[in-house]
């Protein structure tokens, strides 16, 4: 079978992260500008290669002051590191379950990461476009990627947790 290329449909996809604030609640953020795709030699995506990048400047936590802090050198340093990226390979584990193993790069720090992937299926839209959907989840320690800013409250509580949950709901379009 020939290699099939798919690209992310940004209007039907979302890239989110969740991190504990004060260790008592969770703050959710997203990246509004991103791109990526999949290349596969199989109908079921087993062995497919995946690439993705997000514009750090597009970070959105629904609070402008926090967004600016995340873009600063304390965290992502968007001025010097405008993108984060991932490249890896899908491997089928069950009917609709996959693992996505690859390299995540944030602030020029690259680490191996594994994501759990649920395949949502394949469908042709109203315009004749062949689409497939995936829900992707994983977790990283932010400090391993140089996102080391930390503060402690007067009561001794941690302001930002170290573990960050990564969630992506992605729809790709066959080219």
C-alpha positions as CSV (number, residue, x, y, z in Angstrom):
1,X,0.0,0.0,0.0
2,X,1.2,3.5,-0.8
3,X,1.8,6.0,2.0
4,X,-1.3,8.0,2.8
5,X,-1.0,11.5,4.3
6,X,-3.4,13.1,6.7
7,X,-3.4,16.6,8.1
8,X,-4.9,18.0,11.3
9,X,-8.2,19.8,10.8
10,X,-7.7,22.7,13.3
11,X,-11.4,23.6,13.3
12,X,-12.4,20.2,14.6
13,X,-9.4,19.6,16.9
14,X,-8.2,20.9,20.3
15,X,-5.0,20.7,22.2
16,X,-5.3,21.1,26.0
17,X,-3.3,20.8,29.2
18,X,-4.3,20.6,32.8
19,X,-2.2,21.4,35.9
20,X,-3.0,21.6,39.6
21,X,-3.2,25.1,41.1
22,X,-2.5,25.3,44.9
23,X,-2.8,21.5,44.7
24,X,-6.5,21.8,45.3
25,X,-8.0,22.6,41.9
26,X,-7.1,22.2,38.2
27,X,-6.5,24.9,35.7
28,X,-7.1,24.0,32.0
29,X,-5.3,25.7,29.1
30,X,-5.1,25.2,25.4
31,X,-3.0,26.1,22.4
32,X,-5.1,27.8,19.8
33,X,-2.6,27.6,16.9
34,X,-1.2,24.2,15.9
35,X,-0.5,22.0,13.0
36,X,0.5,18.5,12.2
37,X,-0.2,15.3,10.4
38,X,0.0,11.6,10.1
39,X,1.6,9.3,7.5
40,X,0.5,5.7,7.3
41,X,1.0,2.7,5.1
42,X,-2.0,0.8,6.7
43,X,-5.7,1.3,6.8
44,X,-5.8,1.0,10.6
45,X,-3.0,3.5,11.3
46,X,-0.8,0.8,12.9
47,X,2.9,2.0,12.5
48,X,1.8,5.5,11.4
49,X,4.2,8.4,11.9
50,X,2.9,11.5,13.6
51,X,4.2,15.0,13.8
52,X,2.8,18.0,15.5
53,X,3.7,21.6,16.6
54,X,2.0,24.3,18.5
55,X,2.6,28.0,18.7
56,X,3.5,28.9,22.3
57,X,2.2,32.4,21.8
58,X,-1.3,31.0,21.2
59,X,-1.6,29.6,24.8
60,X,-4.9,30.4,26.4
61,X,-6.0,29.7,30.0
62,X,-8.9,32.1,30.0
63,X,-6.9,34.6,32.1
64,X,-4.7,37.1,30.2
65,X,-2.3,37.8,33.1
66,X,-1.6,34.0,33.6
67,X,-1.2,33.6,29.8
68,X,1.5,36.3,29.7
69,X,3.3,34.7,32.7
70,X,3.3,31.3,30.9
71,X,4.7,32.9,27.8
72,X,7.5,34.6,29.8
73,X,11.0,33.2,30.6
74,X,9.6,31.8,33.8
75,X,7.8,29.1,31.8
76,X,7.8,28.6,28.0
77,X,9.9,31.6,27.0
78,X,7.9,32.1,23.9
79,X,10.2,34.9,22.6
80,X,13.2,32.4,22.3
81,X,11.2,29.2,21.9
82,X,8.1,30.0,19.9
83,X,7.0,26.4,19.2
84,X,6.7,23.1,21.0
85,X,6.8,20.0,18.9
86,X,6.2,16.2,18.9
87,X,7.1,13.4,16.5
88,X,6.5,9.7,17.0
89,X,4.9,6.5,15.9
90,X,1.5,4.9,16.6
91,X,1.2,1.3,17.5
92,X,-2.1,-0.6,17.7
93,X,-2.8,-2.3,21.0
94,X,-6.5,-3.3,20.6
95,X,-9.5,-2.6,18.4
96,X,-9.6,1.1,19.1
97,X,-6.6,1.5,21.4
98,X,-3.1,2.6,20.4
99,X,0.0,3.9,22.0
100,X,1.8,6.9,20.6
101,X,5.5,6.9,21.5
102,X,7.8,9.7,20.4
103,X,9.8,12.8,21.3
104,X,8.3,15.9,22.8
105,X,10.4,19.1,22.6
106,X,9.7,22.1,24.8
107,X,12.2,25.0,25.2
108,X,14.8,23.0,23.2
109,X,14.5,20.1,25.7
110,X,13.5,16.8,24.1
111,X,12.2,13.8,26.1
112,X,10.6,10.5,25.1
113,X,6.9,10.4,26.0
114,X,4.1,7.9,25.6
115,X,0.5,8.8,25.0
116,X,-2.6,6.6,25.2
117,X,-4.7,6.9,22.1
118,X,-8.3,6.0,21.5
119,X,-9.3,5.8,17.8
120,X,-12.7,7.3,17.3
121,X,-13.2,5.9,13.8
122,X,-13.4,7.1,10.2
123,X,-16.1,9.0,8.4
124,X,-16.7,11.0,5.2
125,X,-18.0,14.5,5.9
126,X,-20.6,16.5,3.9
127,X,-18.0,17.7,1.5
128,X,-16.6,14.3,0.6
129,X,-13.5,14.6,2.9
130,X,-12.3,11.4,4.5
131,X,-11.6,12.0,8.2
132,X,-10.4,10.0,11.2
133,X,-10.6,11.0,14.9
134,X,-8.3,10.3,17.8
135,X,-8.4,11.2,21.5
136,X,-4.8,11.4,22.9
137,X,-3.8,11.6,26.6
138,X,-0.6,11.6,28.5
139,X,1.3,13.2,31.4
140,X,4.6,14.9,31.8
141,X,6.6,16.6,34.6
142,X,6.9,20.2,33.5
143,X,10.2,20.7,35.3
144,X,11.9,18.0,33.0
145,X,11.2,20.4,30.1
146,X,12.7,23.5,31.8
147,X,9.4,24.9,33.0
148,X,10.8,25.3,36.5
149,X,9.1,28.4,37.9
150,X,7.8,27.6,41.3
151,X,6.3,29.5,44.2
152,X,5.0,28.5,47.7
153,X,2.2,30.3,49.4
154,X,2.5,31.8,52.9
155,X,0.7,28.7,54.2
156,X,3.4,26.5,52.5
157,X,1.2,25.3,49.6
158,X,2.6,24.8,46.1
159,X,1.2,27.3,43.5
160,X,1.7,25.2,40.4
161,X,1.9,21.4,40.3
162,X,4.7,19.6,38.6
163,X,2.6,17.1,36.7
164,X,0.8,18.3,33.6
165,X,-1.9,16.2,31.9
166,X,-1.9,16.6,28.1
167,X,-5.1,15.9,26.2
168,X,-5.7,16.3,22.4
169,X,-8.9,15.6,20.5
170,X,-7.8,15.5,16.9
171,X,-9.5,15.1,13.6
172,X,-7.3,14.4,10.6
173,X,-8.2,14.8,6.9
174,X,-7.0,12.4,4.3
175,X,-5.0,14.2,1.5
